[in-house]
Amino acid sequence: MPGAAHAASLGAAGPVAALGPDWMDPMSLIERFGDAALVGIVVVIFVETGLLFPILPGDSLLFTAGALVAQDSLQISLPVLLALLFAAAFLGDQTAYLIGRTVGPKVFDRPDSRFFKRKYIDQTNAYFEKYGGRTIVIARFVPIVRTYAPVAAGVGKMHYRHFVGFNALGALLWAVGLTWLGYLLGNITFVKDNIEALVLLIVFLSVIPMIVEVWRGRRAEKRAAALEAQIAADAAGTGGEHAVTEGTTAVGHEKDGKDA
């Protein structure tokens, strides 16, 4: 497929691939998919959102797909591509929600591994505590959290109609929005000449919310630990004062007894 050839011409080992495994680089992925590039892109979006596999380049892959269509490197009409990616994103979250609702909390009851860590669940829960049902929309733009948010919604038995509404809006803004953005910018000379750098920028921007949440969480933990230490110190100091007071009182009583 021309898309694979175009990706190869841009260089499979771009700056994104240099920072991690090849399958995190959308250009490398598209090149590997070859003639099945379109199918591969749709499958990646579905898997990242629906099958609890969080380490995939969703944001950058959507943008790249749109740019390649604009450059006629993927031979498919934009409306069809947008419809397929919307369906993949929407059905992915629906699948994850059903997994969480069917399996329940034990879906998260497993040891940490390369692709699953307990902190991912904690980060997702922090989003729900802060944003409620809107997390389903917001999480679309936060790597890792977008994978676990629909599962957590299922585990928490969010009202199905509410979930479907948030899911549809999130899929529209994320899958359609980022792909359309790539299409609009894809024929700009600067974008054509620097697409790898732009993809790297998208990857960087997409992880900023997660970094901020981690930083806030750690700061909150430090504050809580400092508060606990202060309370313990105050309690110890109060206990010492009581001991001194009781000792002084006892000596006073003993002296009064002798005087009597």
Beta strands, then each sheet from edge to edge (+ up, - down):
end
